[in-house]
Each structure stands twice: as structure tokens, then as C-alpha cells.
């Protein structure tokens, strides 16, 4: 199994501040569970005309999602602004979604027990594996 490293520019995002803000607010609102996901998607499009490079476009999308279980019902909210204030707003929105969804929830969500329950201030942010992006060398357009 090869080791994968996380790109430094992804780690430079305010991951700890986002995590702390969202999870603290979710706990304050009475959630039994909350998690946060920060995602970066990189894209590259190369256009050809008559087998020759014509244009090259690199793109990057960033996003933040907060998922909660509030009074036995899932709630979810997502956005594209990576600030602590937005993380708090998304936690509040996820709880509001759970409250609205509770009216049609026929089965209460019961999460399996975990080995430990870290608090927001003691747990480092979890980073999925956005491995270092190696852009292949491309011809000049």
C-alpha cells in the first residue's frame, strides 16, 4: 500500500476553525451526532482541434458540508464559503432541516456505539484523501 500525502494547499485551509465552529454549534443545538466535510475538486479540460492543443482550463471547486442527527433525524446543509461563520450557519441549517424532516421520519436514527466520542476542541480535523495532484505536463496552447 503506497502512502498518500495530503496537498499542503488543502491543509492550509482553515480546517480546524471550520470544524470547531460547526461541531460546537451543533452540540449547542442538542445534536446527538455531527460531522463536517471539506472537499476540494480539481478539474482540467484540454481542447484539441485537428489533433493540436487549442485551449487548457484548470478549475477548482471548494465546498463545506455539515451533517447532523438531531432528535433522531438526519439533517444536512452545504455551502461554498469556507469561514467559521458559514460553518456555524450550516450547522444551524442542518438542524433546521432535521427538524422539518422529523415530521416524516418514521424510524429514529440510532447510531452504533463508537470507541470514543471526541469533543470538537480535542479532535483534529479529518481529511479525506485529496492526494497531491500531479498535473501532467501539457503542451503550450
C-alpha positions as CSV (number, residue, x, y, z in Angstrom):
1,X,0.0,0.0,0.0
2,X,1.5,3.3,-1.0
3,X,1.5,6.3,1.3
4,X,-0.5,9.2,0.1
5,X,0.2,12.7,1.2
6,X,-2.3,15.5,1.5
7,X,-1.6,18.6,-0.6
8,X,-0.2,21.4,1.5
9,X,-2.6,24.0,0.0
10,X,-5.6,21.9,1.2
11,X,-4.1,21.6,4.7
12,X,-3.6,25.4,4.6
13,X,-7.4,25.8,4.5
14,X,-9.0,26.8,7.9
15,X,-9.9,23.2,8.7
16,X,-9.6,23.4,12.5
17,X,-11.6,26.6,12.7
18,X,-14.4,25.2,10.5
19,X,-14.5,22.0,12.5
20,X,-14.6,23.8,15.8
21,X,-17.2,26.3,14.8
22,X,-19.6,23.7,13.2
23,X,-19.3,21.0,15.8
24,X,-19.5,23.4,18.7
25,X,-22.7,24.9,17.3
26,X,-24.2,21.5,16.6
27,X,-23.5,20.4,20.2
28,X,-25.0,23.7,21.5
29,X,-28.2,22.9,19.5
30,X,-28.5,19.5,21.0
31,X,-27.3,17.2,18.3
32,X,-26.5,13.6,19.1
33,X,-24.1,13.5,16.2
34,X,-22.4,16.0,13.9
35,X,-19.7,15.8,11.2
36,X,-18.2,18.2,8.8
37,X,-16.7,17.6,5.4
38,X,-14.5,19.9,3.4
39,X,-14.0,19.0,-0.2
40,X,-11.8,20.3,-3.0
41,X,-12.3,19.1,-6.5
42,X,-9.7,19.9,-9.2
43,X,-10.5,19.6,-12.9
44,X,-8.6,20.1,-16.0
45,X,-10.0,20.4,-19.6
46,X,-7.8,20.3,-22.6
47,X,-9.4,21.2,-26.0
48,X,-8.0,19.9,-29.3
49,X,-8.6,21.0,-32.8
50,X,-7.2,18.9,-35.7
51,X,-5.2,16.9,-33.1
52,X,-3.5,20.1,-31.8
53,X,-3.9,21.7,-28.4
54,X,-6.2,24.7,-28.6
55,X,-7.0,25.6,-25.0
56,X,-6.4,24.3,-21.5
57,X,-8.5,25.2,-18.5
58,X,-7.8,24.3,-14.8
59,X,-10.6,24.5,-12.3
60,X,-11.0,24.2,-8.6
61,X,-14.2,23.9,-6.6
62,X,-14.3,24.1,-2.8
63,X,-17.2,23.1,-0.5
64,X,-18.2,22.5,3.1
65,X,-20.9,20.2,4.3
66,X,-22.4,19.7,7.8
67,X,-24.4,16.6,8.7
68,X,-26.2,16.2,12.0
69,X,-28.5,13.8,13.9
70,X,-30.9,16.0,15.9
71,X,-33.6,14.3,18.0
72,X,-33.2,11.1,15.9
73,X,-33.4,12.7,12.5
74,X,-30.7,13.4,9.9
75,X,-30.1,17.0,8.7
76,X,-27.7,18.2,6.1
77,X,-26.5,21.6,4.7
78,X,-23.8,22.6,2.4
79,X,-22.1,25.7,1.1
80,X,-19.1,27.0,-0.7
81,X,-17.8,29.7,1.7
82,X,-15.1,28.4,4.0
83,X,-15.4,30.6,7.1
84,X,-16.2,29.8,10.7
85,X,-19.3,32.0,10.5
86,X,-20.5,30.0,7.5
87,X,-19.8,26.7,9.3
88,X,-22.0,27.9,12.2
89,X,-24.7,28.9,9.8
90,X,-24.5,25.5,8.0
91,X,-24.8,23.7,11.4
92,X,-27.9,25.7,12.2
93,X,-29.3,25.0,8.7
94,X,-28.7,21.2,9.1
95,X,-30.5,21.2,12.4
96,X,-33.4,23.1,10.8
97,X,-33.5,20.5,8.0
98,X,-33.6,17.7,10.6
99,X,-36.5,19.5,12.5
100,X,-38.5,19.8,9.3
101,X,-37.7,16.2,8.3
102,X,-38.7,14.8,11.7
103,X,-42.4,15.1,10.6
104,X,-41.9,12.4,8.0
105,X,-39.2,10.4,9.8
106,X,-40.8,7.0,10.7
107,X,-37.6,5.5,12.1
108,X,-35.5,7.2,14.7
109,X,-31.8,7.2,13.8
110,X,-29.7,5.2,16.3
111,X,-26.0,5.4,15.6
112,X,-23.8,2.4,16.5
113,X,-21.7,3.0,19.6
114,X,-18.2,4.3,18.9
115,X,-14.9,3.6,20.7
116,X,-14.6,7.2,21.8
117,X,-16.5,10.4,21.4
118,X,-14.0,13.2,20.8
119,X,-15.1,16.7,21.6
120,X,-14.6,19.4,18.9
121,X,-11.7,21.0,20.8
122,X,-9.8,17.8,21.2
123,X,-10.2,16.2,17.8
124,X,-8.1,17.2,14.8
125,X,-10.0,17.7,11.6
126,X,-10.3,14.6,9.5
127,X,-9.1,15.0,6.0
128,X,-10.2,12.7,3.3
129,X,-7.5,11.6,0.9
130,X,-7.3,14.5,-1.6
131,X,-3.9,13.2,-2.7
132,X,-1.4,15.5,-4.1
133,X,-2.5,16.5,-7.5
134,X,0.2,15.9,-10.1
135,X,-0.7,17.7,-13.2
136,X,0.8,16.0,-16.3
137,X,3.0,18.2,-18.5
138,X,0.9,19.6,-21.2
139,X,1.7,21.3,-24.5
140,X,1.5,25.0,-24.8
141,X,-1.7,26.2,-26.4
